[in-house]
Amino acid sequence: MIEVKGANGERLLFDGASVAKFRHDGLQEVARNPVSTYRSIDVRLRPGKRGRPDTYEVLLAMASFMSLTVGVDQKPQLDEFVAAIGGRSRPAVVDD
Protein backbone atom coordinates (compact mmCIF):
# COMPACT_ATOMS: atom_id res chain seq x y z
CA MET A 1 0.00 0.00 0.00
CA ILE A 2 1.14 3.50 -0.81
CA GLU A 3 -0.33 6.44 1.08
CA VAL A 4 0.14 10.10 0.19
CA LYS A 5 -0.99 12.54 2.88
CA GLY A 6 -2.23 15.89 1.70
CA ALA A 7 -3.27 19.15 3.26
CA ASN A 8 -6.38 19.45 5.40
CA GLY A 9 -6.46 15.77 6.36
CA GLU A 10 -6.94 14.45 2.84
CA ARG A 11 -5.04 11.43 1.52
CA LEU A 12 -4.75 9.08 -1.43
CA LEU A 13 -4.32 5.36 -0.84
CA PHE A 14 -3.16 2.92 -3.54
CA ASP A 15 -3.56 -0.76 -2.63
CA GLY A 16 -2.55 -2.30 -5.96
CA ALA A 17 -6.12 -2.84 -7.17
CA SER A 18 -7.71 0.55 -6.55
CA VAL A 19 -7.07 4.15 -5.55
CA ALA A 20 -9.14 5.66 -2.75
CA LYS A 21 -9.39 9.26 -1.58
CA PHE A 22 -10.10 9.98 2.06
CA ARG A 23 -11.04 13.17 3.90
CA HIS A 24 -11.15 14.11 7.58
CA ASP A 25 -7.86 12.39 8.51
CA GLY A 26 -8.86 9.14 6.84
CA LEU A 27 -12.26 8.85 8.47
CA GLN A 28 -14.40 9.40 5.38
CA GLU A 29 -13.81 7.65 2.05
CA VAL A 30 -15.10 9.93 -0.70
CA ALA A 31 -14.01 8.06 -3.83
CA ARG A 32 -12.60 4.70 -4.89
CA ASN A 33 -11.67 3.76 -8.45
CA PRO A 34 -10.19 0.55 -9.87
CA VAL A 35 -6.70 0.84 -11.35
CA SER A 36 -8.08 -0.28 -14.72
CA THR A 37 -9.80 3.12 -15.09
CA TYR A 38 -6.48 5.05 -14.78
CA ARG A 39 -6.06 7.70 -17.50
CA SER A 40 -3.38 10.16 -16.36
CA ILE A 41 -1.76 11.93 -13.45
CA ASP A 42 -0.50 15.51 -13.40
CA VAL A 43 1.78 16.81 -10.65
CA ARG A 44 2.78 20.47 -10.52
CA LEU A 45 5.03 22.31 -8.10
CA ARG A 46 3.39 25.39 -6.64
CA PRO A 47 6.00 27.73 -5.11
CA GLY A 48 5.10 29.16 -1.74
CA LYS A 49 4.48 32.89 -1.44
CA ARG A 50 4.65 35.24 1.52
CA GLY A 51 6.39 32.75 3.79
CA ARG A 52 4.23 29.77 2.90
CA PRO A 53 5.98 26.48 2.02
CA ASP A 54 6.06 25.00 -1.48
CA THR A 55 3.36 22.46 -2.33
CA TYR A 56 2.53 20.02 -5.11
CA GLU A 57 -0.84 20.02 -6.83
CA VAL A 58 -1.87 16.51 -7.90
CA LEU A 59 -4.67 15.78 -10.38
CA LEU A 60 -5.44 12.11 -10.94
CA ALA A 61 -7.81 11.21 -13.79
CA MET A 62 -9.52 7.85 -13.40
CA ALA A 63 -13.22 6.96 -13.56
CA SER A 64 -13.51 10.17 -11.53
CA PHE A 65 -11.07 13.00 -10.98
CA MET A 66 -9.17 13.20 -7.68
CA SER A 67 -7.14 16.20 -6.61
CA LEU A 68 -4.80 16.66 -3.68
CA THR A 69 -2.46 19.35 -2.38
CA VAL A 70 0.72 17.78 -1.02
CA GLY A 71 3.54 19.32 1.00
CA VAL A 72 7.15 18.91 -0.10
CA ASP A 73 7.73 16.58 2.88
CA GLN A 74 5.51 14.00 1.11
CA LYS A 75 7.57 14.11 -2.13
CA PRO A 76 9.11 10.60 -1.70
CA GLN A 77 5.67 9.04 -1.16
CA LEU A 78 4.29 11.06 -4.08
CA ASP A 79 7.09 9.84 -6.38
CA GLU A 80 6.42 6.24 -5.32
CA PHE A 81 2.67 6.71 -5.92
CA VAL A 82 3.23 8.21 -9.39
CA ALA A 83 5.59 5.37 -10.35
CA ALA A 84 3.17 2.71 -9.12
CA ILE A 85 -0.04 4.11 -10.60
CA GLY A 86 1.46 5.43 -13.82
CA GLY A 87 3.66 2.44 -14.56
CA ARG A 88 1.84 1.70 -17.79
CA SER A 89 2.38 5.18 -19.22
CA ARG A 90 4.54 8.20 -18.53
CA PRO A 91 2.82 10.56 -16.10
CA ALA A 92 3.38 14.28 -16.40
CA VAL A 93 5.51 15.52 -13.51
CA VAL A 94 6.20 19.21 -13.91
CA ASP A 95 8.40 21.28 -11.62
CA ASP A 96 7.41 24.83 -12.60
Buried (B, 14 or more C-beta within 10 A) or exposed (E): EBBBBBEEEBBBBBEEEBBBBBBEEBEEEEBBBEBEEBEBBBBBBBEEEEEEEEBBBBBBBBBEEBBBEBBEEBBEBBEBBBEBBBEEEEBEBEEE
